[in-house]
Amino acid sequence: MKRYCKILLKLFSCFLFLNQASLANSSGLELTPELLKLKKSIRKKYIIYGSDKFSSDLIILFDEIEKRLKKLQSTRKRYINQSECQKLGPFKSIIPSEGDYFKLFNIELYDHKVGFTLKDCLDPQKAYHSVLKIDSKIPEKCLPDTLYTWVPNYQYWAWKKFSKKMWEKGKFPFPLPSKVFTTRTPMSSHGYGKVPIRIKLLPNTKFLYIEDNIQAYDYCEKHKSDPDIKNTVIVRTKRISLDVNVNKWIAEYVMCSPSAIHSWSSGTKLHYDEMIRDTQRNIRYRFDNTKREIYLQSSRTGLFIQNIDVTSFGSWAFNKKIKKIFNRTILPGKKIYYNPILKNEEKSSYHHFKTKLPIYWNNIKDVRNLSKKIERLKEKGIPLEKFPKKMQEDMLLLFYSAHPELLD
């Protein structure tokens, strides 16, 4: 009897889907709960680039947003398609789900033409880590504005509990360590904890590259009275082989203080996408250090290795914790924490995810001069509905980039 009811239920859901599809083809897009949420949200005064006019332009473009959203829904296969109905098959989606985690939440937000953009920064002598020095220092274009770390559950709790306190005091509170070790790629240090954390740095952050490993490790403690230490990130490299003929190195970025942090997050869908894209890239270029970067690099090292520092970096260990990461990602709640010194307009997901280094794991479309282009067209008397379709699409993508929660 149960089996019979399940079949009837599936047939009924398929009927609803096919009926909805025919209505959509004949009378336009139906205002789904998601669209109603979007419509309600964009009518609030969101400030994008500090311009209320820009938000009002988006309201005028709501019809275009409806069409684009329908296209996104189709792309992401949120509904059962006709062939699946005929097979009475299960609901399928290209977004992540339990049992199939290695997919992207927001595939439409990414510019897939962007590849590995750090080729000019790689140091062959350091296993192709992006620490190549020119005139005794790392060039500005090679320095990161975003760092990543993995922490145990109790440290993640402390990050959340004492977030405001650590910024006020300018140091990481107990039970956090006195300094935080980070890397510049999302998956690099995945073996060191169960919770991934994404750190956006303040624009005035300084970097100090110390090649002497021992000196770099103790630098925070020995220079804690230095007023600049709070806004300084120590770049540290270390050879992981007694054999000088084996080019095997680690590279990490040591934060002496939280004062250099613009904002930090954990459990966002965009961060999840960054991890998945980084994983995919590392699997594709497993032993090619010129097309990706990980914490420990050599000609024989991939992302998933047995252990580092008696810590497992194996794929089985990651597969075990990705389920918990996924479950934390789909839960509602506060995900991004901002430095209190920031202006209100800087406390947005757009500013947290914005980067000067678009790369394969972080290449959200950023239309920097879009608002200026819009103003120029307005000055010429061109009505908004006659703007180039590409510009309208960019406006939509920029809107989603600023407010990814609307894609939840």
KOLZA-397083 format. One line per field, with one value per atom (N, C-alpha, C): atom name; x, y, z. Coordinates in steps of 0.2 Angstrom, whole numbers. Example, Ala and Ser with C-alpha at 12.3 -4.5 7.8 and 13.67 -1.06 7.14 Angstrom:
BEGIN
a <- (N_CA_C_N_CA_C);
X <- (66_62_66_64_68_64);
Y <- (-28_-22_-16_-11_-5_0);
Z <- (39_39_39_35_36_39);
//
This chain:
BEGIN
a <- (N_CA_C_N_CA_C_N_CA_C_N_CA_C_N_CA_C_N_CA_C_N_CA_C_N_CA_C_N_CA_C_N_CA_C_N_CA_C_N_CA_C_N_CA_C_N_CA_C_N_CA_C_N_CA_C_N_CA_C_N_CA_C_N_CA_C_N_CA_C_N_CA_C_N_CA_C_N_CA_C_N_CA_C_N_CA_C_N_CA_C_N_CA_C_N_CA_C_N_CA_C_N_CA_C_N_CA_C_N_CA_C_N_CA_C_N_CA_C_N_CA_C_N_CA_C_N_CA_C_N_CA_C_N_CA_C_N_CA_C_N_CA_C_N_CA_C_N_CA_C_N_CA_C_N_CA_C_N_CA_C_N_CA_C_N_CA_C_N_CA_C_N_CA_C_N_CA_C_N_CA_C_N_CA_C_N_CA_C_N_CA_C_N_CA_C_N_CA_C_N_CA_C_N_CA_C_N_CA_C_N_CA_C_N_CA_C_N_CA_C_N_CA_C_N_CA_C_N_CA_C_N_CA_C_N_CA_C_N_CA_C_N_CA_C_N_CA_C_N_CA_C_N_CA_C_N_CA_C_N_CA_C_N_CA_C_N_CA_C_N_CA_C_N_CA_C_N_CA_C_N_CA_C_N_CA_C_N_CA_C_N_CA_C_N_CA_C_N_CA_C_N_CA_C_N_CA_C_N_CA_C_N_CA_C_N_CA_C_N_CA_C_N_CA_C_N_CA_C_N_CA_C_N_CA_C_N_CA_C_N_CA_C_N_CA_C_N_CA_C_N_CA_C_N_CA_C_N_CA_C_N_CA_C_N_CA_C_N_CA_C_N_CA_C_N_CA_C_N_CA_C_N_CA_C_N_CA_C_N_CA_C_N_CA_C_N_CA_C_N_CA_C_N_CA_C_N_CA_C_N_CA_C_N_CA_C_N_CA_C_N_CA_C_N_CA_C_N_CA_C_N_CA_C_N_CA_C_N_CA_C_N_CA_C_N_CA_C_N_CA_C_N_CA_C_N_CA_C_N_CA_C_N_CA_C_N_CA_C_N_CA_C_N_CA_C_N_CA_C_N_CA_C_N_CA_C_N_CA_C_N_CA_C_N_CA_C_N_CA_C_N_CA_C_N_CA_C_N_CA_C_N_CA_C_N_CA_C_N_CA_C_N_CA_C_N_CA_C_N_CA_C_N_CA_C_N_CA_C_N_CA_C_N_CA_C_N_CA_C_N_CA_C_N_CA_C_N_CA_C_N_CA_C_N_CA_C_N_CA_C_N_CA_C_N_CA_C_N_CA_C_N_CA_C_N_CA_C_N_CA_C_N_CA_C_N_CA_C_N_CA_C_N_CA_C_N_CA_C_N_CA_C_N_CA_C_N_CA_C_N_CA_C_N_CA_C_N_CA_C_N_CA_C_N_CA_C_N_CA_C_N_CA_C_N_CA_C_N_CA_C_N_CA_C_N_CA_C_N_CA_C_N_CA_C_N_CA_C_N_CA_C_N_CA_C_N_CA_C_N_CA_C_N_CA_C_N_CA_C_N_CA_C_N_CA_C_N_CA_C_N_CA_C_N_CA_C_N_CA_C_N_CA_C_N_CA_C_N_CA_C_N_CA_C_N_CA_C_N_CA_C_N_CA_C_N_CA_C_N_CA_C_N_CA_C_N_CA_C_N_CA_C_N_CA_C_N_CA_C_N_CA_C_N_CA_C_N_CA_C_N_CA_C_N_CA_C_N_CA_C_N_CA_C_N_CA_C_N_CA_C_N_CA_C_N_CA_C_N_CA_C_N_CA_C_N_CA_C_N_CA_C_N_CA_C_N_CA_C_N_CA_C_N_CA_C_N_CA_C_N_CA_C_N_CA_C_N_CA_C_N_CA_C_N_CA_C_N_CA_C_N_CA_C_N_CA_C_N_CA_C_N_CA_C_N_CA_C_N_CA_C_N_CA_C_N_CA_C_N_CA_C_N_CA_C_N_CA_C_N_CA_C_N_CA_C_N_CA_C_N_CA_C_N_CA_C_N_CA_C_N_CA_C_N_CA_C_N_CA_C_N_CA_C_N_CA_C_N_CA_C_N_CA_C_N_CA_C_N_CA_C_N_CA_C_N_CA_C_N_CA_C_N_CA_C_N_CA_C_N_CA_C_N_CA_C_N_CA_C_N_CA_C_N_CA_C_N_CA_C_N_CA_C_N_CA_C_N_CA_C_N_CA_C_N_CA_C_N_CA_C_N_CA_C_N_CA_C_N_CA_C_N_CA_C_N_CA_C_N_CA_C_N_CA_C_N_CA_C_N_CA_C_N_CA_C_N_CA_C_N_CA_C_N_CA_C_N_CA_C_N_CA_C_N_CA_C_N_CA_C_N_CA_C_N_CA_C_N_CA_C_N_CA_C_N_CA_C_N_CA_C_N_CA_C_N_CA_C_N_CA_C_N_CA_C_N_CA_C_N_CA_C_N_CA_C_N_CA_C_N_CA_C_N_CA_C_N_CA_C_N_CA_C_N_CA_C_N_CA_C_N_CA_C_N_CA_C_N_CA_C_N_CA_C_N_CA_C_N_CA_C_N_CA_C_N_CA_C_N_CA_C_N_CA_C_N_CA_C_N_CA_C_N_CA_C_N_CA_C_N_CA_C_N_CA_C_N_CA_C_N_CA_C_N_CA_C_N_CA_C_N_CA_C_N_CA_C_N_CA_C_N_CA_C_N_CA_C_N_CA_C_N_CA_C_N_CA_C_N_CA_C_N_CA_C_N_CA_C_N_CA_C_N_CA_C_N_CA_C_N_CA_C_N_CA_C_N_CA_C_N_CA_C_N_CA_C_N_CA_C_N_CA_C_N_CA_C_N_CA_C_N_CA_C_N_CA_C_N_CA_C_N_CA_C_N_CA_C_N_CA_C_N_CA_C_N_CA_C_N_CA_C_N_CA_C_N_CA_C_N_CA_C_N_CA_C_N_CA_C_N_CA_C_N_CA_C_N_CA_C_N_CA_C_N_CA_C_N_CA_C_N_CA_C_N_CA_C_N_CA_C_N_CA_C_N_CA_C_N_CA_C_N_CA_C_N_CA_C_N_CA_C_N_CA_C_N_CA_C_N_CA_C_N_CA_C_N_CA_C_N_CA_C_N_CA_C_N_CA_C_N_CA_C_N_CA_C_N_CA_C_N_CA_C_N_CA_C);
X <- (4_0_4_10_14_17_20_23_18_12_6_5_5_4_10_16_22_22_20_19_14_8_3_6_9_12_17_21_26_22_17_13_10_7_4_9_15_20_22_23_24_19_12_7_7_9_9_15_21_26_25_22_20_15_10_5_8_13_16_20_24_28_24_18_13_11_9_7_13_19_25_26_25_26_20_14_9_8_9_7_12_18_24_26_30_33_28_27_23_27_24_28_28_34_35_37_37_39_46_50_57_57_53_52_49_44_41_46_50_55_60_62_66_63_57_53_53_51_51_58_63_69_72_71_75_71_65_61_64_68_71_77_79_84_91_93_100_104_110_115_120_121_126_130_137_141_139_136_134_129_125_120_113_108_101_98_101_98_100_105_107_102_100_95_88_86_80_80_86_87_85_87_86_79_75_68_64_67_64_65_71_73_70_65_62_59_56_54_60_65_71_74_74_76_72_65_61_63_64_66_73_78_84_84_80_79_76_71_68_73_78_83_88_89_94_90_84_80_81_80_80_88_93_99_101_98_100_95_91_86_83_79_76_70_67_61_62_58_58_57_61_60_56_54_48_51_57_60_60_62_62_55_50_43_41_43_41_44_50_54_51_47_46_52_57_64_64_69_69_71_70_71_79_81_88_90_96_98_105_107_115_118_114_117_118_123_125_119_120_115_118_115_118_119_125_128_131_130_133_135_141_143_147_150_155_152_147_144_143_141_141_134_134_127_125_130_129_133_132_136_136_130_129_132_135_138_146_148_155_157_163_166_171_168_172_179_179_185_191_190_196_199_206_210_215_221_226_229_229_231_237_241_247_253_253_259_265_264_270_273_269_271_275_275_277_285_288_295_297_300_302_307_310_315_311_305_300_294_296_291_285_286_281_276_277_273_273_268_267_271_277_281_287_287_293_294_300_303_306_304_307_309_316_319_318_319_319_313_307_301_295_290_285_281_280_276_269_266_260_254_255_250_250_255_255_253_252_250_242_240_233_229_223_218_213_214_210_214_213_216_211_214_209_213_209_211_206_208_204_205_200_200_196_198_193_187_182_175_176_180_180_183_188_190_185_181_176_171_169_165_168_175_178_178_179_179_172_167_160_159_160_159_163_169_173_175_171_173_174_169_169_175_176_181_188_189_196_198_193_194_196_192_193_200_202_208_214_213_218_222_219_223_217_220_215_214_208_207_207_209_209_201_200_205_209_208_212_219_223_231_233_239_241_242_243_244_240_238_234_237_238_241_236_237_233_236_232_235_231_233_230_225_224_219_214_208_203_204_207_208_215_219_226_227_225_226_220_216_210_211_217_218_219_220_221_214_209_203_196_191_184_180_182_178_182_180_184_182_187_186_189_185_187_189_195_197_198_194_196_200_206_210_208_210_210_214_213_217_224_225_231_235_234_238_245_250_257_259_263_266_274_276_283_285_289_292_298_298_304_306_311_313_316_319_321_315_314_308_308_313_313_311_315_313_306_303_296_292_293_288_288_293_293_292_291_291_286_280_274_276_279_280_286_291_297_296_291_289_282_280_273_272_278_278_278_279_280_273_271_264_262_266_264_263_264_264_256_252_245_242_245_242_247_251_256_255_255_255_262_264_271_270_274_274_280_278_283_284_290_291_295_295_299_300_306_307_305_302_299_303_310_314_321_324_331_336_333_337_336_341_341_339_340_338_330_327_319_316_313_309_302_302_296_296_291_290_283_282_276_276_270_270_264_264_259_259_254_253_251_256_254_252_246_242_244_247_249_243_238_233_227_221_215_213_218_217_217_221_221_215_210_205_199_197_191_185_184_179_181_177_178_171_172_165_166_161_161_154_153_146_142_146_142_142_138_137_143_145_150_157_158_164_164_158_158_159_157_159_166_169_176_180_178_181_180_174_173_177_177_181_188_191_198_199_195_196_196_191_191_197_199_206_212_212_218_217_211_211_213_211_212_220_223_230_234_233_236_243_247_255_257_253_256_255_261_261_261_261_261_253_248_241_237_240_236_241_239_243_240_244_242_247_245_250_257_257_263_263_269_269_276_276_282_279_284_282_278_278_274_268_267_262_255_249_243_239_233_229_228_226_225_231_234_240_239_243_242_242_247_247_252_252_257_256_262_262_258_258_254_246_244_237_235_230_227_225_228_225_222_221_218_211_209_203_197_198_193_192_197_196_191_193_189_182_181_174_170_173_170_167_171_169_165_165_161_154_151_144_142_146_145_146_150_151_145_143_137_131_130_124_124_130_131_130_131_131_123_119_112_108_111_107_107_101_101_105_106_110_115_119_124_130_133_138_145_144_149_150_156_157_162_160_163_167_173_177_173_172_168_171_177_179_177_174_171_165_164_158_153_147_141_140_142_142_147_152_157_156_150_148_143_146_141_145_141_144_148_146_149_156_157_164_168_165_168_171_167_169_173_173_176_184_187_195_198_204_208_212_211_214_209_205_200_204_202_206_201_203_198_193_196_191_187_189_186_185_181_180_173_170_163_164_159_159_159_163_164_164_158_158_159_166_168_166_165_163_156_152_145_141_142_137_139_146_148_145_145_143_135_132_125_123_127_126_128_133_135_129_126_120_114_113_108_109_115_116_115_116_114_107_103_96_93_97_95_91_85_81_84_82_85_83_77_75_79_82_86_93_95_102_104_111_113_111_109_107_113_119_125_125_124_124_118_113_107_109_112_114_119_124_129_126_121_118_115_112_108_114_119_124_128_128_131_127_120_115_116_116_116_123_128_135_135_131_131_126_121_116_115_120_119_114_112_107_100_99_93_93_99_99_98_97_96_90);
Y <- (-6_0_6_6_12_13_8_9_12_9_12_20_22_29_33_30_34_35_30_31_36_36_41_48_48_55_58_53_55_57_53_55_62_63_70_75_74_80_81_75_76_80_79_82_90_91_98_102_98_101_102_97_98_103_104_109_116_116_123_125_120_121_124_121_123_130_132_139_144_141_146_148_143_144_148_148_152_158_159_165_169_166_170_166_169_166_167_162_162_165_169_172_167_163_158_161_157_160_163_160_163_170_170_177_182_180_185_187_183_185_189_188_192_199_199_206_210_207_210_213_209_211_217_217_222_228_228_235_238_234_238_242_247_251_248_244_241_246_247_252_248_249_245_251_251_256_263_262_268_272_269_273_270_274_272_271_276_276_269_266_260_254_254_250_251_257_259_256_257_254_247_243_236_235_239_238_239_244_245_239_236_230_223_224_218_213_215_210_206_210_207_202_204_199_193_194_188_183_186_181_178_182_179_173_175_170_164_164_158_154_158_154_151_154_151_145_145_140_134_135_130_127_132_130_125_127_123_117_116_110_109_115_114_110_109_105_99_94_88_89_86_87_82_82_78_70_70_63_59_63_60_58_62_61_54_53_47_41_42_36_35_40_40_40_44_44_49_49_54_61_66_73_73_77_78_85_87_94_94_100_101_104_106_109_104_105_100_97_91_87_82_79_74_68_65_60_62_68_71_78_79_86_90_87_90_94_98_103_110_114_122_124_128_131_137_141_147_146_141_141_147_150_155_162_162_168_169_163_163_164_167_168_162_158_151_152_158_160_161_163_164_158_158_152_154_151_152_159_164_170_172_167_169_166_165_162_167_173_178_178_175_175_169_164_157_157_154_153_146_145_138_135_139_137_135_137_135_131_126_121_125_131_135_138_139_143_150_154_161_166_165_169_172_173_175_182_183_190_194_200_204_211_212_217_216_210_208_208_209_209_206_203_200_206_206_212_212_218_220_215_214_211_203_201_194_193_198_198_196_192_190_196_196_200_196_189_184_178_176_170_165_159_153_149_146_142_137_131_126_125_125_125_119_117_112_116_112_114_119_118_122_129_129_136_139_136_139_142_139_142_148_148_154_160_158_164_167_163_166_170_167_169_176_176_181_186_186_189_197_200_207_208_204_205_205_200_200_206_209_215_221_221_227_226_220_219_219_217_217_210_205_199_193_187_181_179_179_177_169_167_160_157_151_146_146_152_153_153_151_152_159_161_168_170_166_168_162_164_160_159_152_150_149_153_152_151_150_149_153_153_158_154_148_144_140_139_137_130_125_119_117_121_120_116_118_116_112_108_105_100_97_92_94_101_104_105_104_106_103_104_102_108_114_120_124_126_130_138_142_149_153_158_163_169_172_179_184_189_195_200_202_207_214_218_225_228_233_235_238_240_243_237_231_225_225_224_224_217_215_208_208_204_203_196_195_188_187_182_180_172_172_165_160_163_159_157_150_147_148_147_148_155_160_167_169_166_168_165_159_156_159_162_166_173_176_183_187_184_187_188_183_184_189_189_193_200_201_208_211_208_210_217_220_227_232_229_233_235_242_244_242_240_238_231_227_220_218_222_220_220_224_225_221_217_213_206_203_196_193_188_185_180_180_175_171_164_159_154_152_146_141_135_130_124_121_115_109_105_99_93_93_87_89_84_85_84_81_81_87_91_97_96_90_89_88_87_87_93_96_102_102_102_100_106_110_116_117_120_123_130_134_141_143_147_149_156_159_166_167_169_169_176_176_182_183_188_190_193_195_199_199_199_200_207_212_219_219_215_215_212_210_206_211_212_216_212_206_201_194_190_183_179_173_170_162_159_151_149_144_142_145_150_153_148_149_145_147_153_156_153_152_149_142_138_131_130_135_134_135_140_140_134_131_124_119_119_113_115_121_123_122_123_122_114_110_103_101_103_101_102_108_111_106_105_101_94_91_84_84_89_90_91_95_96_94_87_84_85_85_86_92_96_102_108_110_116_122_123_129_131_127_128_128_127_128_128_130_130_127_123_120_121_120_121_117_111_107_105_108_107_103_99_95_92_90_86_80_78_71_72_78_80_82_79_82_85_87_89_84_78_73_68_69_65_62_57_53_57_61_65_71_76_81_83_83_84_79_73_67_69_73_75_72_69_66_71_71_75_71_64_60_62_59_61_58_52_49_53_57_61_67_70_76_74_68_66_65_63_62_68_74_80_85_83_88_87_82_81_86_87_92_99_100_107_109_104_105_107_103_104_111_113_119_125_123_128_130_125_125_128_128_131_138_141_149_151_158_161_165_168_173_169_171_168_172_179_184_188_189_194_199_206_211_215_218_222_228_230_236_242_243_249_251_246_247_251_255_259_254_256_252_249_254_252_246_246_241_234_234_228_224_221_218_211_207_200_202_207_209_211_215_217_212_207_201_197_196_191_195_201_205_204_203_201_205_207_210_205_198_193_188_189_184_178_172_166_160_154_149_147_148_147_153_159_165_170_169_173_175_178_181_187_187_193_199_204_210_215_219_224_231_232_238_244_245_252_252_247_247_253_255_261_267_268_274_273_267_266_268_266_267_275_278_286_289_286_289_288_282_281_285_286_290_298_300_307_308_302_302_302_301_300_293_288_282_279_276_274_267_265_259_253_252_246_245_250_250_249_248_247_240_239_233_227_221_216_213_214_212_216_222_227_225_223_221_215_210_204_205_210_212_215_219_222_217_212_207_202_201_197_200_207_211_211_212_212_205_200_193_193_195_195_199_205_209_205_202_199_191_187_180_176_179_176_176_180_179_173_169_163_157_158_153_149);
Z <- (0_0_0_4_5_-2_-6_-12_-17_-17_-21_-20_-14_-12_-15_-14_-16_-24_-28_-35_-37_-33_-34_-33_-27_-25_-31_-33_-38_-45_-47_-53_-52_-46_-44_-45_-42_-42_-50_-54_-61_-64_-63_-66_-64_-58_-56_-60_-60_-64_-71_-75_-82_-83_-78_-78_-77_-73_-72_-78_-81_-87_-92_-93_-99_-97_-91_-89_-90_-88_-89_-96_-101_-108_-111_-108_-111_-108_-101_-98_-94_-95_-92_-85_-82_-76_-70_-66_-60_-54_-50_-44_-39_-39_-34_-28_-22_-16_-16_-20_-21_-24_-29_-33_-28_-25_-20_-15_-12_-8_-11_-17_-21_-22_-24_-25_-19_-13_-7_-5_-6_-4_-8_-14_-18_-17_-15_-14_-7_-3_2_-1_3_1_2_-3_-2_-5_-3_-5_-9_-15_-19_-22_-21_-22_-19_-14_-10_-14_-18_-22_-22_-19_-19_-26_-30_-37_-41_-39_-42_-40_-34_-31_-35_-36_-39_-46_-49_-56_-56_-51_-51_-50_-47_-46_-53_-56_-63_-67_-66_-70_-68_-63_-60_-65_-71_-76_-79_-80_-82_-77_-71_-65_-65_-66_-66_-72_-78_-83_-82_-79_-78_-72_-67_-62_-64_-69_-72_-76_-79_-83_-78_-72_-67_-64_-63_-60_-65_-72_-77_-77_-76_-77_-71_-65_-59_-58_-63_-63_-56_-54_-48_-48_-54_-54_-58_-57_-60_-68_-72_-79_-82_-88_-91_-91_-93_-94_-87_-82_-75_-73_-75_-73_-76_-83_-86_-83_-80_-77_-69_-67_-60_-56_-58_-55_-49_-45_-39_-42_-37_-38_-39_-44_-45_-46_-43_-44_-45_-48_-49_-44_-39_-33_-28_-23_-18_-14_-12_-8_-4_1_4_0_0_-4_-10_-12_-18_-17_-13_-11_-16_-20_-25_-30_-29_-34_-31_-35_-33_-32_-27_-25_-31_-32_-37_-43_-47_-53_-58_-58_-62_-60_-54_-52_-54_-57_-58_-66_-67_-73_-75_-79_-79_-84_-87_-91_-87_-80_-76_-74_-75_-73_-68_-67_-62_-64_-60_-62_-58_-55_-51_-54_-61_-64_-63_-63_-63_-56_-51_-44_-41_-45_-43_-43_-37_-36_-37_-43_-44_-38_-35_-30_-23_-23_-17_-19_-24_-26_-29_-32_-36_-31_-25_-21_-24_-23_-25_-21_-20_-15_-19_-25_-29_-27_-25_-23_-29_-30_-35_-31_-32_-28_-21_-19_-12_-8_-12_-9_-14_-11_-15_-18_-25_-28_-25_-25_-23_-26_-33_-37_-35_-31_-29_-22_-18_-11_-10_-6_-5_-2_-3_1_5_4_7_9_15_18_20_21_23_29_33_39_40_43_46_53_57_65_67_74_77_79_81_83_89_94_99_98_93_91_87_83_79_83_89_94_97_98_101_96_90_85_85_85_85_92_98_104_106_104_106_100_95_89_90_93_95_100_105_110_107_102_100_96_92_88_93_99_104_107_109_112_107_101_96_97_100_100_100_98_98_105_108_115_116_122_124_123_120_119_112_108_102_103_98_99_99_101_101_94_89_82_78_72_68_61_59_53_48_42_37_30_25_18_13_7_3_-2_-1_-5_0_-2_3_5_1_3_6_6_7_14_19_26_29_25_27_32_33_38_45_46_52_56_54_57_54_57_54_52_53_51_47_41_37_38_38_40_34_32_27_30_28_31_26_26_22_25_22_26_24_29_28_22_19_13_15_21_24_27_26_29_26_30_28_28_24_23_24_28_30_28_23_21_24_28_32_30_26_24_29_34_40_44_44_46_54_58_65_67_64_65_63_58_56_61_64_68_75_77_84_83_77_76_79_80_83_90_94_101_102_98_99_98_94_92_94_99_101_103_105_107_101_95_89_87_87_85_78_74_67_67_72_71_71_73_73_66_62_55_50_53_48_48_42_41_39_43_41_36_31_25_27_28_30_26_24_20_23_22_26_21_20_17_21_18_21_18_19_16_18_21_23_16_11_5_1_0_-4_-11_-13_-20_-21_-16_-16_-15_-20_-19_-16_-10_-6_0_-1_3_5_11_14_13_13_13_17_22_26_28_30_32_39_43_50_52_56_58_65_67_74_78_74_78_73_76_72_69_71_69_62_58_51_47_51_48_46_40_38_40_39_41_40_43_43_42_39_39_39_40_39_38_34_32_27_23_17_11_7_1_-4_-4_-9_-6_0_3_1_2_0_-7_-12_-19_-20_-16_-17_-15_-10_-8_-13_-16_-21_-28_-30_-36_-35_-29_-27_-27_-25_-25_-32_-36_-43_-47_-45_-49_-47_-40_-38_-40_-41_-44_-51_-55_-62_-63_-59_-60_-54_-53_-46_-45_-50_-49_-53_-55_-58_-54_-51_-46_-50_-56_-60_-61_-60_-61_-55_-49_-43_-37_-31_-25_-19_-16_-9_-4_2_8_7_6_5_-2_-6_-13_-14_-19_-22_-29_-32_-39_-38_-31_-30_-25_-24_-19_-22_-20_-22_-16_-17_-11_-6_-8_-3_-2_3_5_12_14_20_26_27_33_33_37_38_46_49_56_60_58_61_60_55_54_47_47_41_36_30_24_19_21_16_13_7_5_9_12_16_22_25_31_29_23_20_19_15_14_20_25_32_35_34_37_32_26_21_22_25_26_31_37_42_40_35_32_28_24_20_24_30_34_38_39_42_37_31_26_24_24_22_28_34_40_40_42_42_48_49_54_52_57_55_53_47_44_43_43_42_48_50_56_54_55_53_58_56_61_63_69_71_68_66_63_56_53_46_46_41_39_38_39_38_31_26_19_17_21_20_23_27_31_26_21_16_14_12_9_2_-1_-7_-6_0_1_4_8_11_5_0_-5_-11_-11_-17_-16_-22_-21_-27_-26_-31_-36_-33_-37_-39_-44_-47_-49_-46_-48_-48_-50_-51_-45_-39_-33_-31_-34_-31_-37_-42_-48_-49_-44_-44_-49_-54_-58_-55_-56_-52_-58_-59_-64_-60_-60_-56_-58_-65_-68_-70_-68_-71_-69_-63_-61_-65_-67_-71_-78_-81_-87_-88_-82_-82_-82_-78_-78_-85_-88_-95_-100_-100_-104_-102_-96_-94_-96_-96_-98_-106_-109_-116_-118_-113_-114_-116_-115_-117_-111_-112_-107_-105_-98_-95_-99_-101_-105_-111_-114_-120_-119_-112_-111_-114_-116_-119_-114_-117_-113_-109_-111_-107_-101_-101_-96_-91_-93_-89_-85_-89_-85_-80_-82_-77_-71_-72_-66_-61_-65_-61_-57_-60_-57_-51_-52_-47_-41_-43_-37_-33_-37_-33_-29_-32_-29_-22_-22_-16_-11_-14_-9_-11_-10_-12_-8_-2_2_-2_-7_-11_-15_-16_-19_-15_-8_-4_-5);
//
